[in-house]
Amino acid sequence: MGGACYQGSSRQTLLCRLVPNDIKFARWKRPYAPYFGFKYVEWEQLQCTPTFKGDGTEMDRMVAWGKQYPYAYTMWLGPSFCALNVHHPDFMKTLLSSSEPKDEMRYGFLESWIGKGLLLSEGKRWFRHRRLLTPGFHYDILKPYIKLTFSCILQDKWQKYAHTGKSFELFEHVSLMTLDTILKCAFNCRSNCQTEGTNAYIKAVYELSFLSSKRSRTFFYHNDLIFNLSPHGFRYRNACKVAHSHTEEVIRKRREALKDDTKKQSTQSKRHLDFLDILLSAKDEHQHSLSDADIRAEVDTFMFEGHDTTASGLSFILYSLACHPEHQNKCRDEILTALEGKDTMEWDDLSKIPYTTMCIKESLRLYPPVPGISRTLTKPMTFVDGRTLPAGFVVTAAIYSVHRNETVWENPNEFNPLRFLPENVSKRSPHAFVPFAAGPRNCIGQNFAMNELKVAVALTLKRYQLMADPTFKPKILPRLVLRSLNGIHIRIKPVDGNQ
């Protein structure tokens, strides 16, 4: 970028002075459309702390900057990388309605881990894979998953906390449960990960998530040689080996089970068709199958995204309900009525818990599992106010910030499930609430994730009353998925009748 600027449309130019190691924020200078409520915004810069400290205040600071700049602002990392953060539904719509590829700087560092699966692929490759994998999330495929989604193992493990009154950290427990669920549902793999103690794959995912985020935020680590020679690079490669061995073992076992046609028919007749079946049998219009590298990339991607994002979402949902007992009690009453004495949920029960669903969505608004996504423009992009960004620019959809944008949400930090009543939803832009992104590159597994969240919340509330621990307030960290620096703690006790 030389030392000065990029040229937008012929109508305006945004000048950005480069100052090493500073993060700068700017508002564009040109008249805004009357829709935005004011005529002019002066171009100015806000000198900010050079780096994020990772102390759990980053998201609060970004929301505060969003109050100052309600639509978008530019953010610098080091002397040469600049991205536009958008956090208003009208700007989000323009970005998410496109099929622009993910940002190479932020997501490219993940390729050695999860390969060129749906998350990282682009162009014709992405379109082909998306089309081949979409049948894996059809209604008929998802329906049998409901009975596999949630086992009593997690609840039984929590029994030891139910009578002590002491708080406990729930994210690790929930992560093991969601990993167990994805293995059973998508890969028909029975594991003992919930009972065998600390899981090597879970630890590897934590490590890879931390190190990938660390690399994207450390300017010198953008250089492959420097990162690979560093202690962090050594840790990253070791964690990759653990993650890859896990997925390769899952694929190997399935291939062995499907070696001959007779055994294949016998095996598939005894169980539901799953995601791995779709991968292994998928063929395009030219009868070309996915390569072994493609299959591993999609398994790595879905294994990570299918358990880690759901674990984040579910952990914060349970925390939110613990903090708001009045909403928790309404959910429990609704759930008990829907289940009619049953200990498991069935497909038809999912539509009988609308208030619980609204509470889940409200927690996903406050604590979106993926706090932001970045795209690199392959062609100029014109936003709703007529201004244009050039090809090559990076734009970040700040999901956490748009969900707390006070120009969109009244009292945005308040937990209010009634925001998701149909009559209230109809008054908002559909891009005001995007926990699973939106547009052509939205989350392909969002229906699976929502079903899993509903079942897990329902069966947990049926058995336990959740209570907050005021001494442990989560310090939010924006990693690949939303996490808490100090964990997510709650207290529980048995619901009357489940003593």
C-alpha positions as CSV (number, residue, x, y, z in Angstrom):
1,M,0.0,0.0,0.0
2,G,3.1,2.2,-0.2
3,G,2.5,4.8,2.4
4,A,-0.7,6.5,1.6
5,C,-4.0,5.4,0.2
6,Y,-6.3,3.3,-1.8
7,Q,-8.4,4.7,-4.6
8,G,-12.1,4.0,-4.3
9,S,-14.7,5.1,-6.8
10,S,-14.3,8.3,-8.8
11,R,-16.5,10.0,-6.3
12,Q,-14.2,9.7,-3.3
13,T,-10.8,8.7,-2.0
14,L,-10.0,7.5,1.5
15,L,-6.6,8.5,2.7
16,C,-5.0,6.5,5.4
17,R,-1.7,7.5,6.8
18,L,0.4,4.6,7.9
19,V,1.9,4.7,11.4
20,P,3.7,1.5,12.4
21,N,2.3,-0.6,15.2
22,D,-0.8,1.6,15.6
23,I,-4.4,0.6,15.1
24,K,-6.3,3.4,13.5
25,F,-10.0,3.9,12.9
26,A,-11.5,6.2,10.4
27,R,-14.8,7.5,9.1
28,W,-15.3,8.1,5.5
29,K,-15.8,11.7,4.3
30,R,-18.8,12.2,2.0
31,P,-22.5,12.9,2.5
32,Y,-24.5,10.0,4.0
33,A,-27.9,9.2,2.6
34,P,-30.8,10.6,4.6
35,Y,-31.6,7.1,5.8
36,F,-28.7,7.2,8.2
37,G,-30.1,10.2,10.0
38,F,-27.4,12.8,9.5
39,K,-25.8,14.7,6.6
40,Y,-22.1,14.6,7.0
41,V,-19.5,12.7,8.8
42,E,-16.1,14.3,9.2
43,W,-13.1,12.1,8.2
44,E,-11.1,11.6,11.4
45,Q,-8.8,9.2,13.1
46,L,-9.0,7.7,16.6
47,Q,-5.6,6.9,18.1
48,C,-6.1,3.6,20.0
49,T,-4.1,1.2,22.1
50,P,-1.5,-0.4,19.7
51,T,-2.5,-4.0,20.4
52,F,-5.3,-6.0,21.9
53,K,-4.0,-7.4,25.2
54,G,-6.1,-10.6,25.3
55,D,-7.5,-9.6,28.7
56,G,-11.1,-10.2,28.0
57,T,-12.0,-6.6,27.2
58,E,-11.5,-6.7,23.4
59,M,-15.1,-7.2,22.4
60,D,-16.3,-4.5,24.8
61,R,-13.9,-2.1,23.2
62,M,-15.0,-2.9,19.7
63,V,-18.6,-2.5,20.7
64,A,-17.7,0.9,22.2
65,W,-15.9,1.9,18.9
66,G,-19.1,0.8,17.2
67,K,-21.1,3.4,19.2
68,Q,-18.7,6.0,17.9
69,Y,-18.9,4.8,14.3
70,P,-22.3,3.2,14.0
71,Y,-21.8,1.7,10.5
72,A,-18.2,0.8,9.8
73,Y,-14.6,1.7,10.7
74,T,-11.2,0.7,9.4
75,M,-8.7,-1.2,11.6
76,W,-5.0,-1.5,11.1
77,L,-2.8,-4.4,12.1
78,G,0.9,-3.5,11.8
79,P,2.1,-1.0,9.1
80,S,0.5,-2.6,6.0
81,F,-2.7,-4.5,6.8
82,C,-6.0,-2.6,6.9
83,A,-9.6,-4.0,7.1
84,L,-13.0,-2.4,7.1
85,N,-15.1,-3.6,10.0
86,V,-18.9,-3.4,9.2
87,H,-21.4,-3.7,11.9
88,H,-24.7,-2.4,10.6
89,P,-27.3,-4.7,8.9
90,D,-27.3,-2.7,5.6
91,F,-23.6,-3.0,5.3
92,M,-23.6,-6.7,6.4
93,K,-26.2,-7.5,3.7
94,T,-24.0,-6.2,0.9
95,L,-21.0,-8.2,2.1
96,L,-22.8,-11.4,3.1
97,S,-25.0,-11.5,0.0
98,S,-21.8,-11.9,-2.1
99,S,-19.8,-15.1,-2.5
100,E,-16.5,-13.4,-2.0
101,P,-13.8,-15.8,-0.5
102,K,-12.6,-15.7,3.0
103,D,-9.8,-13.4,4.0
104,E,-6.4,-15.1,3.2
105,M,-4.6,-13.5,6.1
106,R,-7.1,-14.6,8.8
107,Y,-8.2,-17.9,7.3
108,G,-5.2,-18.9,5.2
109,F,-3.3,-19.8,8.4
110,L,-5.9,-22.6,8.9
111,E,-5.3,-24.4,5.7
112,S,-2.5,-26.7,7.0
113,W,-5.0,-27.8,9.7
114,I,-8.4,-28.1,8.0
115,G,-7.4,-28.0,4.3
116,K,-9.4,-26.6,1.5
117,G,-12.8,-27.6,2.7
118,L,-16.0,-25.6,2.5
119,L,-14.7,-23.0,5.0
120,L,-11.6,-22.1,3.0
121,S,-12.3,-23.1,-0.6
122,E,-13.5,-20.5,-3.2
123,G,-14.8,-20.2,-6.7
124,K,-15.7,-23.3,-8.7
125,R,-14.2,-25.6,-6.1
126,W,-16.3,-24.1,-3.3
127,F,-19.5,-24.2,-5.5
128,R,-18.9,-27.9,-6.4
129,H,-18.3,-29.0,-2.8
130,R,-21.2,-27.0,-1.5
131,R,-23.5,-28.7,-4.1
132,L,-22.2,-32.2,-3.3
133,L,-22.5,-31.7,0.5
134,T,-25.9,-30.0,0.7
135,P,-27.8,-33.4,0.6
136,G,-26.0,-34.3,3.8
137,F,-28.1,-31.7,5.7
138,H,-31.5,-32.6,4.2
139,Y,-34.5,-33.0,6.4
140,D,-34.5,-36.8,5.9
141,I,-30.8,-37.0,6.9
142,L,-31.2,-34.8,10.0
143,K,-34.3,-36.4,11.4
144,P,-32.7,-39.7,12.7
145,Y,-30.0,-37.6,14.5
146,I,-32.4,-36.3,17.1
147,K,-32.2,-39.5,19.2
148,L,-28.4,-39.5,18.9
149,T,-27.9,-35.8,19.7
150,F,-27.8,-35.9,23.5
151,S,-26.9,-38.7,25.8
152,C,-27.3,-38.8,29.6
153,I,-23.6,-39.1,30.1
154,L,-23.2,-35.3,30.5
155,Q,-26.1,-35.1,33.0
156,D,-24.7,-38.1,34.9
157,K,-21.3,-36.4,35.1
158,W,-22.9,-33.3,36.5
159,Q,-24.7,-35.2,39.2
160,K,-21.6,-34.8,41.5
161,Y,-22.0,-31.0,41.4
162,A,-25.8,-31.0,42.0
163,H,-25.7,-31.4,45.7
164,T,-22.5,-29.4,46.6
165,G,-23.7,-25.9,45.7
166,K,-20.2,-25.3,44.2
167,S,-19.7,-23.8,40.8
168,F,-17.9,-25.6,38.0
169,E,-16.5,-24.8,34.6
170,L,-18.8,-26.2,31.9
171,F,-17.1,-25.5,28.6
172,E,-14.8,-28.6,28.6
173,H,-17.7,-30.9,29.6
174,V,-19.9,-29.4,26.8
175,S,-17.1,-29.7,24.3
176,L,-16.7,-33.4,24.9
177,M,-20.5,-33.8,24.6
178,T,-20.6,-32.0,21.2
179,L,-17.6,-33.9,19.9
180,D,-19.3,-37.2,21.0
181,T,-22.5,-36.0,19.2
182,I,-20.8,-35.1,16.0
183,L,-18.9,-38.4,15.9
184,K,-22.2,-40.4,16.4
185,C,-24.4,-38.4,14.1
186,A,-22.1,-37.4,11.2
187,F,-19.6,-40.3,11.3
188,N,-21.5,-43.1,13.1
189,C,-18.5,-43.4,15.4
190,R,-19.0,-44.5,19.0
191,S,-16.4,-42.9,21.2
192,N,-15.7,-42.8,24.9
193,C,-14.5,-39.2,24.8
194,Q,-17.0,-38.1,27.6
195,T,-15.8,-40.7,30.0
196,E,-12.2,-41.3,29.3
197,G,-11.0,-38.0,30.7
198,T,-9.1,-35.3,28.8
199,N,-9.4,-35.9,25.1
200,A,-6.3,-35.5,22.9
201,Y,-8.3,-34.1,20.0
202,I,-10.1,-31.6,22.1
203,K,-6.8,-30.4,23.5
204,A,-5.4,-30.2,19.9
205,V,-8.4,-28.1,18.8
206,Y,-7.9,-25.7,21.7
207,E,-4.2,-25.4,20.9
208,L,-4.8,-24.9,17.1
209,S,-7.5,-22.3,17.8
210,F,-5.3,-20.3,20.1
211,L,-2.2,-20.5,17.9
212,S,-4.1,-19.6,14.7
213,S,-5.5,-16.5,16.4
214,K,-2.1,-15.7,17.9
215,R,-0.5,-15.9,14.4
216,S,-3.1,-13.7,12.8
217,R,-2.6,-11.0,15.5
218,T,1.3,-11.2,15.5
219,F,2.6,-9.3,12.5
220,F,5.9,-11.1,12.2
221,Y,4.2,-14.5,12.4
222,H,2.6,-13.8,9.0
223,N,5.9,-14.8,7.5
224,D,5.9,-18.6,7.2
225,L,9.6,-19.0,7.9
226,I,9.5,-17.0,11.1
227,F,6.4,-18.8,12.4
228,N,7.7,-22.2,11.5
229,L,10.9,-21.6,13.4
230,S,9.2,-20.2,16.5
231,P,8.1,-22.3,19.5
232,H,4.5,-21.5,18.5
233,G,5.0,-23.0,15.1
234,F,6.4,-26.1,16.6
235,R,3.4,-26.4,18.9
236,Y,1.1,-25.8,15.9
237,R,2.6,-28.6,13.9
238,N,2.3,-31.1,16.8
239,A,-1.3,-30.2,17.3
240,C,-2.0,-30.6,13.6
241,K,-0.6,-34.2,13.7
242,V,-3.0,-35.0,16.6
243,A,-6.0,-33.6,14.8
244,H,-5.2,-35.2,11.5
245,S,-4.6,-38.6,13.0
246,H,-8.0,-38.4,14.7
247,T,-9.9,-37.7,11.4
248,E,-7.8,-40.2,9.4
249,E,-8.7,-42.9,11.9
250,V,-12.4,-42.0,11.5
251,I,-12.2,-42.2,7.7
252,R,-10.1,-45.4,7.8
253,K,-12.6,-47.2,9.9
254,R,-15.5,-46.3,7.6
255,R,-13.6,-47.4,4.5
256,E,-12.9,-50.7,6.1
257,A,-16.6,-51.1,6.9
258,L,-17.5,-50.4,3.3
259,K,-14.8,-52.5,1.5
260,D,-17.2,-54.8,-0.3
261,D,-20.7,-54.1,-1.7
262,T,-22.3,-56.8,0.4
263,K,-20.9,-55.5,3.7
264,K,-21.7,-51.9,2.5
265,Q,-25.4,-52.8,2.1
266,S,-25.5,-54.7,5.3
267,T,-23.8,-51.9,7.3
268,Q,-25.9,-49.0,5.9
269,S,-29.2,-51.0,6.3
270,K,-28.5,-51.1,10.1
271,R,-28.0,-47.4,10.6
272,H,-28.9,-44.0,9.3
273,L,-27.1,-42.4,6.3
274,D,-24.6,-39.9,7.6
275,F,-22.3,-37.1,6.5
276,L,-19.4,-39.4,5.9
277,D,-21.6,-41.6,3.6
278,I,-22.4,-38.5,1.6
279,L,-18.7,-37.6,1.3
280,L,-17.6,-41.1,0.2
281,S,-20.4,-41.5,-2.3
282,A,-20.8,-38.0,-3.7
283,K,-20.3,-37.5,-7.4
284,D,-20.7,-34.5,-9.6
285,E,-22.4,-34.3,-13.0
286,H,-19.3,-35.7,-14.6
287,Q,-19.3,-38.7,-12.2
288,H,-16.2,-37.5,-10.5
289,S,-15.9,-38.3,-6.8
290,L,-14.1,-36.2,-4.1
291,S,-10.5,-37.0,-3.8
292,D,-9.0,-38.4,-0.6
293,A,-7.5,-35.0,0.2
294,D,-11.0,-33.4,-0.4
295,I,-12.6,-35.9,1.9
296,R,-10.1,-35.3,4.7
297,A,-10.4,-31.6,4.4
298,E,-14.2,-31.7,4.7
299,V,-14.0,-34.1,7.6
300,D,-11.4,-31.9,9.4
301,T,-13.6,-28.9,8.7
302,F,-16.8,-30.4,9.9
303,M,-15.2,-32.1,12.9
304,F,-13.9,-28.8,14.1
305,E,-16.9,-26.5,13.1
306,G,-19.5,-29.1,14.1
307,H,-18.3,-29.4,17.7
308,D,-16.4,-26.3,18.7
309,T,-18.9,-23.7,17.5
310,T,-21.8,-25.6,19.0
311,A,-19.9,-26.1,22.3
312,S,-19.4,-22.3,22.5
313,G,-23.0,-21.6,21.7
314,L,-24.4,-24.1,24.2
315,S,-22.1,-23.1,27.0
316,F,-23.1,-19.5,26.7
317,I,-26.8,-20.5,26.4
318,L,-26.7,-22.4,29.7
319,Y,-24.8,-19.5,31.3
320,S,-27.4,-17.0,30.1
321,L,-30.3,-19.1,31.4
322,A,-28.5,-19.5,34.7
323,C,-28.3,-15.7,34.9
324,H,-32.0,-15.2,34.2
325,P,-34.0,-17.7,36.2
326,E,-37.3,-16.2,35.3
327,H,-36.7,-17.1,31.6
328,Q,-35.2,-20.5,32.6
329,N,-38.4,-21.4,34.5
330,K,-40.6,-20.5,31.6
331,C,-38.4,-22.7,29.3
332,R,-38.6,-25.6,31.8
333,D,-42.4,-25.4,32.0
334,E,-42.7,-25.4,28.3
335,I,-40.2,-28.3,27.9
336,L,-42.0,-30.5,30.5
337,T,-45.3,-29.8,28.7
338,A,-43.8,-30.8,25.4
339,L,-42.1,-33.9,26.6
340,E,-45.2,-35.3,28.4
341,G,-43.1,-37.4,30.8
342,K,-40.6,-38.6,28.2
343,D,-36.9,-38.6,28.9
344,T,-35.9,-38.1,25.3
345,M,-36.9,-35.7,22.6
346,E,-38.3,-36.6,19.2
347,W,-38.4,-34.7,15.9
348,D,-41.9,-33.4,16.4
349,D,-41.0,-32.1,19.9
350,L,-38.6,-29.5,18.4
351,S,-41.5,-27.3,17.2
352,K,-43.3,-27.4,20.6
353,I,-40.7,-25.3,22.5
354,P,-41.0,-21.8,20.9
355,Y,-40.1,-19.8,24.0
356,T,-37.0,-22.0,24.6
357,T,-36.0,-21.4,20.9
358,M,-36.3,-17.7,21.5
359,C,-34.0,-17.9,24.5
360,I,-31.5,-19.9,22.5
361,K,-31.5,-17.2,19.8
362,E,-31.2,-14.4,22.3
363,S,-28.1,-16.0,23.8
364,L,-26.7,-16.5,20.2
365,R,-27.3,-12.8,19.7
366,L,-25.4,-11.8,22.8
367,Y,-22.7,-14.5,22.4
368,P,-22.4,-15.5,18.8
369,P,-20.1,-18.6,18.5
370,V,-18.3,-17.0,15.6
371,P,-17.7,-13.3,16.5
372,G,-16.7,-12.2,13.1
373,I,-15.9,-13.3,9.6
374,S,-13.6,-11.7,7.0
375,R,-13.8,-11.6,3.2
376,T,-11.3,-10.4,0.5
377,L,-12.9,-8.6,-2.3
378,T,-12.2,-10.0,-5.8
379,K,-14.0,-7.1,-7.4
380,P,-15.2,-3.6,-6.3
381,M,-18.0,-3.6,-3.8
382,T,-20.5,-0.8,-3.5
383,F,-22.3,-0.4,-0.2
384,V,-25.8,0.9,0.4
385,D,-24.7,4.5,0.7
386,G,-23.1,4.5,-2.7
387,R,-19.4,4.3,-1.6
388,T,-17.2,1.7,-3.2
389,L,-14.3,-0.4,-1.9
390,P,-11.7,-1.6,-4.5
391,A,-10.8,-5.2,-5.3
392,G,-8.3,-6.7,-2.9
393,F,-9.6,-4.9,0.2
394,V,-10.5,-7.0,3.3
395,V,-13.9,-6.5,4.9
396,T,-14.9,-8.0,8.2
397,A,-18.5,-8.7,9.2
398,A,-18.4,-7.9,12.9
399,I,-21.2,-10.3,14.0
400,Y,-20.6,-9.7,17.8
401,S,-20.9,-5.9,17.2
402,V,-23.9,-5.9,14.9
403,H,-25.7,-8.0,17.5
404,R,-25.1,-5.3,20.1
405,N,-25.5,-2.3,17.8
406,E,-27.7,0.1,19.7
407,T,-29.0,1.7,16.5
408,V,-30.5,-1.7,15.7
409,W,-31.4,-3.2,19.1
410,E,-33.1,-1.5,21.9
411,N,-31.1,-2.0,25.2
412,P,-28.7,-4.3,23.3
413,N,-27.0,-5.7,26.4
414,E,-30.2,-6.8,28.0
415,F,-31.3,-10.5,27.7
416,N,-34.8,-10.3,26.2
417,P,-36.0,-13.3,24.3
418,L,-39.2,-11.5,23.2
419,R,-37.1,-9.8,20.5
420,F,-37.6,-13.0,18.6
421,L,-41.4,-13.0,18.6
422,P,-42.5,-13.2,14.9
423,E,-44.0,-9.7,15.0
424,N,-40.7,-8.2,16.3
425,V,-38.5,-10.2,13.9
426,S,-40.6,-8.9,11.0
427,K,-39.6,-5.3,11.9
428,R,-35.9,-5.9,11.7
429,S,-33.5,-6.5,8.8
430,P,-32.7,-10.2,8.5
431,H,-29.1,-9.2,8.6
432,A,-29.4,-7.8,12.1
433,F,-29.1,-11.4,13.5
434,V,-26.6,-13.6,11.8
435,P,-25.0,-16.1,14.2
436,F,-24.7,-18.5,11.2
437,A,-23.7,-15.8,8.7
438,A,-26.1,-15.3,5.8
439,G,-26.1,-15.5,2.0
440,P,-24.6,-18.1,-0.3
441,R,-21.7,-18.8,2.2
442,N,-23.8,-19.3,5.3
443,C,-23.3,-22.2,7.6
444,I,-24.3,-25.3,5.9
445,G,-24.9,-27.1,9.2
446,Q,-27.0,-24.5,10.9
447,N,-30.1,-26.6,11.1
448,F,-28.1,-29.5,12.6
449,A,-26.6,-27.1,15.2
450,M,-30.0,-25.5,16.1
451,N,-31.5,-29.0,16.6
452,E,-28.6,-30.0,18.8
453,L,-28.9,-26.9,20.9
454,K,-32.7,-27.4,21.4
455,V,-32.3,-31.0,22.5
456,A,-29.3,-30.3,24.8
457,V,-31.0,-27.3,26.5
458,A,-34.3,-29.1,26.9
459,L,-32.9,-32.3,28.5
460,T,-30.6,-30.3,30.7
461,L,-33.4,-28.0,32.1
462,K,-35.6,-31.0,32.6
463,R,-33.1,-32.4,35.1
464,Y,-31.3,-29.4,36.5
465,Q,-31.9,-25.9,37.8
466,L,-29.0,-23.7,36.6
467,M,-27.7,-20.9,38.8
468,A,-25.1,-18.2,38.2
469,D,-21.9,-17.8,40.1
470,P,-21.5,-14.0,40.6
471,T,-17.8,-14.4,41.3
472,F,-17.1,-15.7,37.8
473,K,-18.2,-13.4,35.0
474,P,-16.9,-14.6,31.6
475,K,-14.2,-12.5,30.1
476,I,-14.9,-12.8,26.4
477,L,-12.2,-13.7,24.0
478,P,-12.6,-13.5,20.2
479,R,-10.8,-16.6,19.0
480,L,-11.8,-18.7,16.0
481,V,-14.9,-19.2,18.2
482,L,-16.1,-17.2,21.1
483,R,-14.4,-18.2,24.4
484,S,-14.0,-17.0,27.9
485,L,-10.6,-16.2,29.3
486,N,-11.6,-17.4,32.8
487,G,-14.0,-20.1,31.7
488,I,-17.8,-20.3,32.0
489,H,-19.0,-21.2,35.5
490,I,-22.5,-22.2,36.8
491,R,-24.0,-23.9,39.8
492,I,-26.7,-26.6,39.5
493,K,-29.2,-28.4,41.6
494,P,-31.7,-31.1,40.8
495,V,-35.2,-30.1,39.6
496,D,-37.9,-31.2,42.1
497,G,-38.7,-34.8,41.3
498,N,-35.2,-35.5,40.1
499,Q,-33.6,-35.7,43.5
